[in-house]
């Protein structure tokens, strides 16, 4: 079947470009001796995770226990879960996972560490834990090297935990200084930092600039999207992921309506770009509004305009959340359907 | 099991409130002799659609053929699909549906009508079609009563289609004038308007003000959300749908991080309200940013602040898109889990 026979809206992945994106980042990280630990939250598809591992990744990154469970079922054996896991039920699932995969987690508080320690003790396991630090993002993470040291030493004091290092998202210009300061404090206590896990796709080609970073977690790079193109991390013709949609209405001379709305494209915007995606065939068109199953397109800047029934290709603003809207992603090779992948870990929010 | 034992993030529905919302709108529409044709896009759950029908709805509204297929499989027999259906594959599925359910569709162009007519001819069916008109929303729909009349007459000329009326979203102050003008034009051709289908939840208690409207399509009213509360269509303590989340990090005195991000709450904003949802236990807190699995909360305006591990209840901005992020919704009665409903039609985008 050809791509133009697929019913829309549909998420398609060009398999050659997908493979090229996987190989390109792997080669770069290999060259700089940085471990590649791709984040599977972007695709949530075991087959793509296996492609990443086969290319040379040292393991994967997952953001939810449920994602880890799906990937474990698919035979993947090395995972990092950079998330504060709290609560009896989740801690129990985490421990069950440690029976079948090599798993490390992160923490940014004594509360999280205490829970992990108690669960690991009950399990009789030894769980590797990284301290998350904040390099200015303003999300999770301890705020200072001293706080990081205090938490690291607290982990060291737990019998069933092993302090293995630190992590941040994304890697940035503050990363090295933070880690160096932390290393100095910890050295007084005879504690070493084995792993410094950095991350991000927008900054991926700069990963070698952060000398302390030992492994890199990138997600979006496998697909690419408008945001990644806009920051120059990927060229538009390297993007492997698109949404195909159909023009279902042309109510006025300057308006088209697509069969892709917020339940397909999501309401995520792209920094530095207007609208809810770029229509490749009509780059002057603007997807200026979404309702749940309709994309509203302003054609006033277009010389040529699409007709009712015409199919278009959308470069999405943010591929991770758009991939997450689909139950399946269709893999294409030179425009021919080669594989249909269930988005196995989507909707598994715990 | 009690709600506080559920792993987070989780979507919960208070069954008593759900039932009350269904009964309240039904009673109002009954009182004004307006047909109730609720839109199931909000919940995508057959059991809730059956509750709506049992309360007195004349049928349901669906937005996708796949939604119609799921509801048909669940035994629902009367549906309106207010969408321009285009393309061979979709038209064939539409016709297959007409074999087992009473189904009407909308159209706003001759292209759509011609496709419907050809498909109905091949099927040997007679498909009811409503003309969609635009009352100022700027989405789909013909622009003038004359255009509506031309399209209605085009439908009338098709052997296998039946012109049954018109539809708009939402019903508003332009609806009556548009329909009256159209009726006058069509009267000259001996064509009657049987059905005038209006819609919307924000305006639902005003449905009786639009005298031409014979049936009303509301979706959000079963659950309610921050948007519906903000426009005064539902009280906050009538909202049946919430997301339960957990505080997973407190990196600074004024910041909390929740385990609900854009893959849970979506990036939809609520008109007239800031942030990505309202935390009921901390109404002065502001969910001011989302990443995929983290909600960033500014606590600077809060006197009392949540601790790590504490669970919170989120009134979401837009329940339709949030419900759509979950594979399951948990039905609670007085805080006790009574039922777990698969969101049967979610992710079915065609």
Interface residues (C-beta under 8 A of the other chain):
Chain A: X5 X7 X8 X9 X10 X41 X63 X64 X83 X84 X86 X87 X89 X90 X108 X109 X111 X112 X115 X134 X138 X139 X140 X141 X142 X143 X246 X248 X249 X250 X251 X252 X255 X257 X259 X262 X263 X264 X266 X267 X268 X269 X289 X291 X292 X293 X294 X296 X307 X308 X309 X320 X321 X324 X325 X326 X327 X346 X347 X348 X349 X350
Chain B: X5 X7 X8 X9 X10 X41 X63 X64 X83 X84 X86 X87 X89 X90 X108 X109 X111 X112 X115 X134 X138 X139 X140 X141 X142 X143 X246 X248 X249 X250 X251 X252 X255 X257 X259 X262 X263 X264 X266 X267 X268 X269 X289 X291 X292 X293 X294 X296 X307 X308 X309 X320 X321 X324 X325 X326 X327 X346 X347 X348 X349 X350
